[in-house]
Amino acid sequence: MNKEQFDIMKNRKGFIAALDQSGGSTPKALALYGIQEDSYNGEEEMFTLVHEMRSRIITSPAFSSEHILGAILFEQTMDRKIDDLYTADYLWEKKRIVPFLKVDKGLDAEADGVQLMKPNPDLDTLLAHANERHIFGTKMRSVIKSANREGIKKVVAQQFEVGKQIIAAGLIPIIEPEVDIHSADKAESETILKEELLLALDGLLADQFVMLKLSIPTVDDFYKELIAHLQVVRVVALSGGYSREEANEKLTHNPGLIASFSRALSEGLSAGLSDDEFRNTLAESIQSIYDASMV
């Protein structure tokens, strides 16, 4: 583990940019960017276009360590280059931004009010490859649809089981048990989730560290115990379908919780913008998210 990167993630002001749309969500990300599905043929062209989009974001002067601590990448992005450097190396060497990798393989069907992660038998191979590409940490997502304690227990147990596998590989896991913002009992789900997370965190050894990526809670400042926990490097928030304006406003009611936005970060960006328009739009987005994260 890179100690300088660990210190940045633990102590520096800023937020994490989520640039990890995968195969299933890439067409939607491209459509929001102004590139429709009928304008490309097959996955290779699709991933090339989304890498061009991500490269345009990453190489922008606005995308800097002044506001951004880390960036979460998709595996295809990790294995592509920006200006002749692998993406993680470009982020760190040129921008001093800490690189993370999405490692889950998507979600299983809903059961017990949750969606667990699909099995990932090749994870050790992927983690070894991540180390070769100088990745600092990982991210993996589950979804909680309703306040079913047994289901939420299973989500947390799976996340921490895989998290320990990631820690053993020398990486820092971002554990992401997303609570659906449209859930009718969102606040109750968050109460159960916090209880289960605290139990799991208390079970970690002194040299085992994780990050948490959570939906912005219904109750203000609800995750303060998680933010203060000794085994937690940082707690970050997903936008979860909120607009950037709404996500930012909600974030300001949660001191110590910082953003890790995807759609909210790229909101307003499109392929048709001039370089100046793109840079200015991205700069405004980054500044607003940074300001909301600094409360």
N, C-alpha and C positions, 0 to 999 in steps of 0.2 A: 504493500500500500504506500502511495506517495504521501509523505507527511506534510508537504507544502499544500497539496491539494486538500488533504484532510483539514488542515487549519483554515483554508479558505472556506470550505463548506461549513465548518463549525462556527466561524467567527465573523466572516466578512459580510458587509451589507450587500443586498442584491436579491435576485430571484433566479429561478431555473427556467430555461426555455425548453419546452417539450416539442421536439421535432421528430417524433417517433411514430408517425402514422405508418401502419403496416399494410400488407396486401389488401385486407378487407376495407380499410378506411382511406386508402390512398385515392381512389376515384372521387370520393366526396371532397377530400382536401384539394384535389386538382380542380374540381368543379367550382369550389368557393374561390379558387385562384383565377377562375375564368377560362379554364381548359376543360372542355367537355369530353365525355368518353368517346364520342364519334370522331375525335380529332387525333386519336392514336390507335395503334394496332398491337394488342398483346401486352403482356406484363413487362417485357424488356423496355419497350418504348415508354410505358407508363412510369416505370421506376427511373428511367433516364430523365423524364420531365420533372418528376418530383425531386430528384436530386438537383436539377437545375434551379428549382424553386428554393430548396433549402440552401444551396450554395449562394444564391442571391441574397438571402437573409443573413447568412453567416458572414459573408464578405463585406456586408454593408458597414460603413463606419459607425453607425448607430449600435451595431451588435458588438458591444465591447465589455470588458471586465469592469468598467466603471459602474455598470448597472446589473450585469449578468454574471452569476457565479458559475453556473454549469449549463450543459445542454444535453438532453436525452436524445439518443440516436436510434434509428432502426438498423437492423443488421446489414441491410443492403447499403445504407448510408455509411456505416463503419468501413465497409470494404470498397468504397469508392473514394476518389481523391478530389481535393480542392487545391488548385495551383500546385500540382505534383506532390502534394502531401496527403496521406490518408487523413480522413476527416477529423479523427480524434487528435492526430498530431497537429493539424492546422489549428484546431480550436486551442490547444494548449500552447504550442510554440509561437503562434502568431497573435493569439488573442488572450492568452492566460485564462481561458475558460475551461472548467473541468468537464471531461467527457463521461457520459453515462450511456448504457446500452439497454434497450428494451429486450428482455430475454424470454418472456412468456410466449406461448403458442396460441393464445386466444382463450376463449371461455367455453366451458362445458354448458350443456343445457341447464336451465334453472331447476333446482330441487331444494326443498326446505327454505324457500325464499331467497336463495343466493345462487350465484354462478361461480363455481370454483374454476381454477385454471385447468386447462387441458393437461394431460400427462406430458412430460418433457424429458424423455429418456436420454436425449443427446445433450442435456444441459452441461455436463462436465466438459464435453468437447467444445461447446460454445464458449464456456468460461475460459478455457485455455486459449482459444482464439482471441477472446476479448483482451486477455493479458498481453498477447502478442501485439495487439493493436493499441496498447497503452490506454485502455479503458480504466477509469477509476472505480465506477460502481455500476449497478444494474437497476432495472425497474421491472416490476411484474404486477399485473392488475387482476383483481377479482372484483365482483360486483355484488352488493347487498341490495335486494329489492324490498325486503320487508323485515320487521322486527322479530325474526325467528331465532331464538337463542341458540338452538342446536346448529342451525345453518351458519350463523355468525361464528360460533365456536370452530366449525369446520374450516371456514375461511381463514381465520387467524392461525389455526394449527397448521394448515397447508402453507400459508405464507411464511411462517417462522421455520418450518421444516426445510423449505427450499432456501430461505434466507441463511440458515446455518451452513448449507451446502455452498452458498455463494461466499460467505465469510471465510470458509475453509479454503476457498480458491484465492483468497487475498483481496477480495473486492468488497465494497460496501453496498448492501442491498437497499433499494428503496422499496419498502413494503407498501402496496397500494390496495387497500380494501375500500373501494369506492362505494359510498352510499348513494343510491340513485336519488337525484334531487327532486324527482317527481313522486317519490314514495309517500304514501298517505301517512305512514308512521315514521318518517325520517328521524325525528328527534328521539324517539324510543330506540330506533336502530343504533343511533349514535351513542346512546347511553350504554347499551349492551356492548357495542364495539369498544368503547373506551375501557370498560371493565376488563374485557378479554385481552386487549392490547397491554394494559398495565400488568396483568398476570404473566403474559408472555415475556414482556420486557424484564420483569423481576426474575425470570428464569434464565436470563442470559448471563454469561460469565463476564468478568470485569473487562476482558479484552475483546468482547464481541459487541460491535456497534452496528446500528441500523439507522436508516432514515425512514420517515413515514410520509406518505402522500395521501391526503384525506380530502373528502368533500368539505367545503366551507360549512361549519356547523350551524345548526338552527339557533342554538343558544350562544350568545356572544361569549368569547373567551373560554369556550368549553374545553379546549384541549390544552389548557395551561399546564396540567400535570404531565402530559406527554412531552410537551416542549421542554420542561424542566428535567426530565428523566435522564439519569447519568449515561444510559446506554444509547440515547438518541442523539445523533449528530445534528439533525435539523428536522423540523416538521414543515412540509410544504403543502400547498393547497392546489387541487385541480379546479378548473373552471366548471366542469361538469355539465356544460350546455348553457350556462349563463352567458349573456353578452359580456363583453369586456367591461362596460360601464357598471353593470350590475355586480359582476364578480369583484371588481375593484372596490365598490362601495361596501360589500359584505366583508371583504378582507380587512377593511379599516377598523372593524369592530373586534378584531382578533389579534392583539399585540403578540409579536413573536412568530406568528404564522406568516410565511412568505409564499409567493405565488410560484406555481409550476404550470403555466398555462400553455395550451396548444392552440385551439381554435381562437381563443380570446387574444392570443398574441398576434396571430396572422390576420385577424379581422381587418378588412379594408384593403389588404394587399391584393394586387392582381397582376397578371402577366402583362396587361396592356399599359401599366403605368410607366411613365418615363423614369429614368434613373433618379432624377431629382424628386419626382413625386413619390417614388417607392421609398427612397431614403427618408424623406420627411414624414411620410405616413408611419413607417416603422419606428422612427425616432419618437414620434408622439405616443405610439403604443407602448414602447419600452419605458418611456418616462412615466406614463400614467401607472403602469404596473409596478414599477420601482417605487413610486411614491406611496402606493397603497400597501406595499410590502414593508415599508419603513415605519409604520405606525408603532 
